[in-house]
Amino acid sequence: MSDPFGWLAPSLGTIHKASWHRSVLAIDGMTGPVVQLNGRRMVNFASNDYLGLTGHPQVVEGAIAATRLYGTGATGSRLLSGHRALHSELEAAIARLKQTEDAIVFSSGYLANIGTISTLVNHRDLVLSDEYNHASLKNGAALSRSTVVAYPHGNMQALAGLLDQHRANYRRCLILTDGAFGMDGDVCALPEILDLADCHAAMVMIDEAHSAGVLGATGAGCAEHFGCSKRPMVQMGTLSKSFASLGGYVAGSATLIDFLRNRAPSWIYTTGLSPADTAAALGAIALLQQEPQRLKQLHQNVDYLTERLDRLLAGFSADRAANLKPSFKRLPTNSAIVCVQVKNAATVLRLHEQLKDSGVFVSAVRPPTVPVSRLRMSVMATHTREHMDCLVAALEDCFLGEI
């Protein structure tokens, strides 16, 4: 009889041939702008710890204190034995930050997205989704069994056309978009999306994973950045990036949150967020409010790095620039994510290794995660100019080697 798992090895071989194979890299000790990777010191541009709070003593001590008081785990779902007073404190802090009536915390951002989407819409409904949305948004839409139509990335004219064409044929409509797109760095046109939704009685859900703690006057995210905080929408986000912990949340009206508590399966049927993670997120949100200069420093660092990168790419001689242009391109960014597009997966892997040899750790992002390979650099408030200069110098050596 044939081996029912015999297809796995050939399939893995195909992944290797396409330069799509992935494996983990262990970071030793505390994470931050500089890390130890396989015993080597690396300047770290691969972290989503945008505010640099993961190793902050106040965040760490808060997690330790919560563990001593409540133990290591929630031990059950929130509706059974897993709820702690800390959970309510965190949800109230998120609602205040987001300027909403209430919030609900999930055990991961992925669970927040798939649970919320599959609760709000079903087979009788329509979902319109930006083609570059995070996989959790796409998978949540698929799980809902709704009719799902992707619109070209950031194309408001196309979105308007799809609403005109399809909206009247469905009971409900949900428009899904990332706030800051995690593999590109650009930001959605939230005011325009909300205006289109108003004209077609559609709901809007925005994933603020990479924009909360980064955009807005107080770091509340895209909704604050665009002055849309009071407009009806579903604001989802994560606690694992700027907020130095683990978990996800949805913020919105009290009615929306109460409905999710009663109907979202990925909240009802999973163990609550651990006390340590809950306290760490609370501490990070408090620090964002106590130390607003972190947000200012983050924006200054992004401006400095993008300026240096643009100067680097423009500074090559005419003949080198002609060869460089098709292979390397900095993508537009409005967030803490800075990407340089690379011609193929094999090249981006080679550059990734060369950068590590130079003591710089960046992410090599390849298909199928993105349509075109890229070096993805995450900027942190705790990066210094010396860190960014080191990155640019290493990139210059890599680019010269490719010409």
Helices and strands as residue ranges (DSSP letters): H 8-17, E 27-28, E 34-37, E 40-44, H 57-70, I 78-82, H 85-98, E 102-106, H 109-120, E 126-130, H 135-143, E 147-151, H 156-166, G 167-169, E 173-178, H 190-199, E 203-207, H 222-225, E 234-238, E 248-252, H 254-263, H 265-268, H 275-290, H 293-314, H 318-324, E 328-330, E 337-342, H 345-357, E 360-361, E 363-365, E 374-378, H 385-402
